[in-house]
Amino acid sequence: MSQSKEIAIDLKLVQHLIHSQFPQWAELRLQPVDSAGTDNVIYRLGDDMAVRLPRAEWAIGQVEKEQRWLPKLAPKIPVSMPVPLAKGVPTEDYPWFWSVYRWLDGENATVGQLDSYNQAATVLAHFVNAMQTVDPTDGPAPGSHNSGRGEPLAMRDGAVRDAIASLKEIIDPVVAQAAWELALHAPVWQGQGVWIHGDLHPGNLLIEQGELSAVIDFGTLGVGDPACDLMVAWTFLTSESRGNFRSLLTVDEATWSRARGWALSFGLIAYAYYLDKNPGLAAISRRAIDEVLSEHAKLYA
């Protein structure tokens, strides 16, 4: 959400990068991929690969992080996820590192039809459990590289209150503030940080043949509060499947409360920023807000 430098990336540029750095793939078909994401541009290369290039300065650190950690994480995660195949280098025409990944089949969960949210809840629970059991030694702590995902919720307080104020004509600011303060008052995470994806919402999930099939876009990968990844219970799951998701996790009440706060903070901050800029992300974030505030109303009516 930074205002830092962004650059234009088109088919001709990506073709040139492939031709000059990976000539073995130069004859493969290259086509742009629609995405609600704001950090990277994605092109499909042939049938089996994807080219992912940062479009903005704030995203350039993600390349090195994903190149280093995803090959170590992927064999231990029971859900399909991107694996880097090659790393491109800067040129005169394109100033940053970039990646070639294995292509993952499926439709983005923003448009794909899911047959069962309970199936998705099970897959997501297995994903979260597996991530949290991988050794986090030397993993990156929350910071600017991952938009602070996994940091204490209190560090997001100012941004959340600013978002509530800016959205006061669209959402109920009293209810939003009450829900946020409840999460803020939950005991903070005292344990060792765990691996988190950091951005679990439908824009980063794939559906294939009616089932949740993959988790993508690990740009906010880091080591921090496990509550952060549980926000998917509100950003994507339904009320019923949310309960099934929780039942498959070992999670205390404080962590679940912080998770609800993570979903709300994600929703509010993103909705306030993307409302007039990115309809896809605006819709995703508005759903998260609505799910949290609806649940809050039922629990604390």
Helices and strands as residue ranges (DSSP letters): H 11-21, G 23-25, E 30-32, E 40-45, E 49-54, G 57-59, H 61-73, G 74-76, E 84-88, E 98-102, E 107-108, H 117-133, G 144-146, G 153-156, H 157-166, H 173-184, E 194-196, G 202-204, E 205-208, E 211-215, E 222-224, G 226-231, H 232-235, H 239-247, H 253-274, H 279-299
